[in-house]
Amino acid sequence: MLQKLFEIIEDRKTHPTEKSYTASLFSDGEDRILQKVGEEAVEVILAAKGQGDQRIIEEVADLFYHTLVLLSVKGLSLSDVEDELRKRHLQ
């Protein structure tokens, strides 16, 4: 599912539409994307401190999404992260 989501993000970057939240993030620029990653990371922590499992799942999903947008804006991919994790696993 993460790969499929990344493909959708890449498509929105290449073919933005007026109503696309993803396209609006790209339009707002890297600083806005970084802000959203930071906000979502804080929300994951707050959820883990007592908002329940479902809230944790929701906030981690938001963090994953915004992190994928960050990778895309930097010209990186989910595969780059997977490759790094593979290297670490093999060490």
PLY file of the C-alpha trace (Angstrom):
ply
format ascii 1.0
element vertex 91
property float x
property float y
property float z
element edge 90
property int vertex1
property int vertex2
end_header
0.00 0.00 0.00
2.84 2.43 0.71
4.23 1.95 -2.79
0.79 2.56 -4.30
0.39 5.71 -2.18
3.82 6.92 -3.30
2.81 6.38 -6.94
-0.32 8.47 -6.38
1.78 11.22 -4.75
4.17 11.20 -7.71
1.22 11.43 -10.09
-0.19 14.43 -8.20
3.21 16.09 -8.42
3.37 15.55 -12.16
-0.33 16.10 -12.89
-1.67 18.46 -10.20
-5.38 19.05 -9.91
-7.07 21.99 -8.26
-8.75 19.97 -5.50
-5.79 17.75 -4.63
-4.38 18.20 -1.13
-1.16 16.58 -2.30
-0.83 19.01 -5.20
-1.42 21.90 -2.79
1.44 20.68 -0.59
3.79 20.64 -3.58
2.56 24.09 -4.56
3.12 25.45 -1.05
6.72 24.21 -1.15
9.22 22.27 0.87
8.92 24.34 4.05
5.19 23.58 4.26
5.83 19.89 3.71
8.48 19.90 6.44
6.06 21.67 8.76
3.44 18.97 8.14
5.94 16.17 8.81
6.86 17.83 12.11
3.23 18.36 13.10
2.35 14.76 12.34
5.34 13.45 14.31
4.18 15.41 17.35
0.63 14.10 16.87
1.96 10.51 16.83
3.65 11.14 20.16
0.55 12.71 21.67
-1.61 9.83 20.44
0.79 7.32 21.97
0.57 9.11 25.31
-3.01 8.14 25.88
-5.32 8.70 22.93
-5.76 5.02 22.16
-4.61 2.58 19.55
-6.91 3.78 16.77
-5.64 7.34 17.15
-2.04 6.10 16.99
-2.83 4.24 13.76
-4.46 7.32 12.25
-1.58 9.61 13.16
1.10 7.18 11.96
-0.78 6.92 8.66
-0.72 10.74 8.40
3.00 10.76 9.22
3.74 8.09 6.61
1.80 10.05 3.98
3.54 13.36 4.68
6.93 11.62 4.82
6.27 10.16 1.37
5.43 13.64 0.10
8.75 14.83 1.57
10.64 12.05 -0.19
8.95 12.98 -3.45
9.71 16.69 -3.21
13.37 15.83 -2.54
13.51 13.54 -5.58
13.83 10.43 -3.44
11.66 7.34 -3.36
10.25 4.75 -1.04
12.70 2.33 -2.66
15.59 4.47 -1.42
14.36 4.01 2.15
13.74 0.31 1.62
17.29 -0.09 0.27
18.68 1.62 3.37
16.66 -0.65 5.65
17.90 -3.71 3.73
21.51 -2.56 4.16
20.98 -2.08 7.88
19.35 -5.47 8.23
22.30 -7.18 6.55
24.90 -5.57 8.81
0 1
1 2
2 3
3 4
4 5
5 6
6 7
7 8
8 9
9 10
10 11
11 12
12 13
13 14
14 15
15 16
16 17
17 18
18 19
19 20
20 21
21 22
22 23
23 24
24 25
25 26
26 27
27 28
28 29
29 30
30 31
31 32
32 33
33 34
34 35
35 36
36 37
37 38
38 39
39 40
40 41
41 42
42 43
43 44
44 45
45 46
46 47
47 48
48 49
49 50
50 51
51 52
52 53
53 54
54 55
55 56
56 57
57 58
58 59
59 60
60 61
61 62
62 63
63 64
64 65
65 66
66 67
67 68
68 69
69 70
70 71
71 72
72 73
73 74
74 75
75 76
76 77
77 78
78 79
79 80
80 81
81 82
82 83
83 84
84 85
85 86
86 87
87 88
88 89
89 90
